[in-house]
């Protein structure tokens, strides 16, 4: 029995780390775009469409004949979660083209803390004292990065990255609101909504979805790795507690900063000192909170404590 538990843990560890590692290449892929700031909406269209296709195929294989019913069961929470993901998807692309990859990724690391606040306000969830301490530390780290943005003209990019983090937090809160919400259906719906939104915005400004072929390849590749990463992450989630998932998902943040820094990839984007200090502070806060969740605690009567990890 103990051997089986250890094997399941290793399986979950591998799946989650692999998924987070795939996500970490997102910042690097965007950096290879041609005239990135001129094709943000077009990039979002192709990436969102690719994510939707990947999830549609996965759901069709997984659910079979009840594929359509899964989407009907999404309900209000599924739509709210999808809208949150659209904000997260859109915010990431805008932020990564307006500020450094380090700033964007470290600001996204604030997602667990924003989700905790939403849980308190909307779901009446209980938050441990150690989590409050961790959120305050993270707030200090984000303030350091925002202060750096004031001096370098990257404040807008930092704030948009924070909006992206808030969008993913809304998605997370929507899944805790209704336990039966089909997670993958929500993600596929977000991909469709993102593609539709970009079409409306682009053509309302007399624009076009056309962009350099290189950008189309990159956006499709990005959508593919995001979709596959989400599938792997969800598969590994059933084998690991929420604290482990939070810590392992930091591979995306660390890897994303590393890939754009390594000269071998041709970007060699060196983060500033304040960015490293602020980002390290945020990461320390997340690790602190993750360590705190490993401590045994009494089960609370609320169903919120029995929610599956997301």
ABEGO torsion letter per residue (X at the ends): XAAAAAAAAAAAAAAAAAAAAAAAAAAAAAAABBGAAAAAAAAAAAAAAAAAAAAAAAAAAAAEAAAAAAAAAAEAAAAAAAAAAAAAAAAAAAAAAABBAAAAAAAAAAAAAAAAAAAAAAAGBBBBAAAAAAAAAAAAAAAAAAAAAAAAGAAAAAAAAAAAAAAAAAAAAAAAABAABBAAAAAAAAAAAAAAAAAAAAAAAGBBABBBAAAAAAAAAAAAAAAAAAAAAAAAAAABBAAAAAAAAAAAAAAAAAAAABAAAGAGBBBBAAAAAAAAAAAAAAAAAAAAAABBBBBBABAAAABBBX
